[in-house]
Amino acid sequence: MSQSTTRMLTRIKAVYLFIRESGPVTTSEIAEEFDITDRTVQRDLNILAYNGLVKSPSRGQWSITKKKVKIS
């Protein structure tokens, strides 16, 4: 796995854990917490949402789903 892929997966895991601990949170709050752009956050959230791990019940507010996750 490339270094950039590893870095991206590490960031996505951190974003998920941040939402789990602080949620619901906005895209801007995530961007500020991780010092990344809103666009990067949106790409990360799209990956998490595609895998059923996060949802946005109201526009811009993100929370985790009830899907079981094993964090390693």
ROGU-640227 format. One record per residue (C-alpha): chain; x, y, z. Coordinates in Angstrom, 3 decimals, always signed. Example, Ala and Ser with C-alpha at 12.3 -4.5 7.8 and 13.67 -1.06 7.14 Angstrom:
BEGIN
chaine;xx;yy;zz
A;+12.300;-4.500;+7.800
A;+13.670;-1.060;+7.140
! end
This chain:
BEGIN
chaine;xx;yy;zz
A;+0.000;+0.000;+0.000
A;+1.364;+3.424;-0.871
A;+2.293;+5.947;+1.782
A;-0.407;+8.373;+0.607
A;-3.070;+5.631;+0.801
A;-1.958;+4.724;+4.322
A;-2.069;+8.400;+5.327
A;-5.583;+8.788;+3.857
A;-6.893;+5.682;+5.635
A;-5.370;+6.834;+8.925
A;-7.072;+10.236;+8.506
A;-10.436;+8.656;+7.637
A;-10.218;+6.453;+10.749
A;-9.396;+9.537;+12.844
A;-12.357;+11.422;+11.332
A;-14.663;+8.507;+12.182
A;-13.396;+8.400;+15.778
A;-13.784;+12.179;+16.083
A;-17.413;+11.976;+14.934
A;-18.041;+9.052;+17.299
A;-16.657;+10.975;+20.267
A;-17.930;+14.495;+19.445
A;-20.899;+13.972;+17.115
A;-22.930;+15.204;+15.613
A;-20.399;+17.540;+14.016
A;-20.303;+19.735;+10.925
A;-18.000;+19.396;+7.951
A;-16.340;+22.678;+8.991
A;-15.708;+21.413;+12.529
A;-13.993;+18.337;+11.123
A;-11.914;+20.453;+8.729
A;-10.838;+22.703;+11.579
A;-10.016;+19.800;+13.911
A;-7.770;+18.096;+11.338
A;-6.507;+21.226;+9.578
A;-7.740;+20.029;+6.180
A;-10.003;+21.573;+3.546
A;-13.771;+21.147;+3.487
A;-13.360;+19.313;+0.156
A;-10.971;+16.775;+1.707
A;-13.397;+16.260;+4.586
A;-16.222;+15.715;+2.094
A;-14.225;+13.046;+0.251
A;-13.466;+11.288;+3.557
A;-17.118;+11.478;+4.634
A;-18.234;+10.082;+1.268
A;-16.037;+7.019;+1.877
A;-17.409;+6.589;+5.401
A;-21.013;+7.081;+4.220
A;-20.551;+4.651;+1.307
A;-19.478;+2.041;+3.850
A;-22.480;+2.784;+6.066
A;-20.444;+4.201;+8.955
A;-21.697;+7.808;+9.038
A;-24.862;+9.615;+8.050
A;-26.009;+13.166;+7.635
A;-29.609;+13.318;+8.885
A;-29.638;+17.101;+8.541
A;-27.561;+18.866;+5.937
A;-24.007;+19.424;+7.138
A;-24.380;+17.561;+10.442
A;-22.616;+14.199;+10.599
A;-23.076;+11.370;+13.080
A;-22.139;+7.702;+13.157
A;-24.534;+4.902;+12.295
A;-25.276;+1.868;+14.440
A;-23.144;-0.349;+12.181
A;-20.639;-2.367;+14.216
A;-17.021;-1.431;+13.592
A;-13.867;-3.168;+14.737
A;-11.175;-0.510;+15.206
A;-7.645;-1.841;+15.001
! end
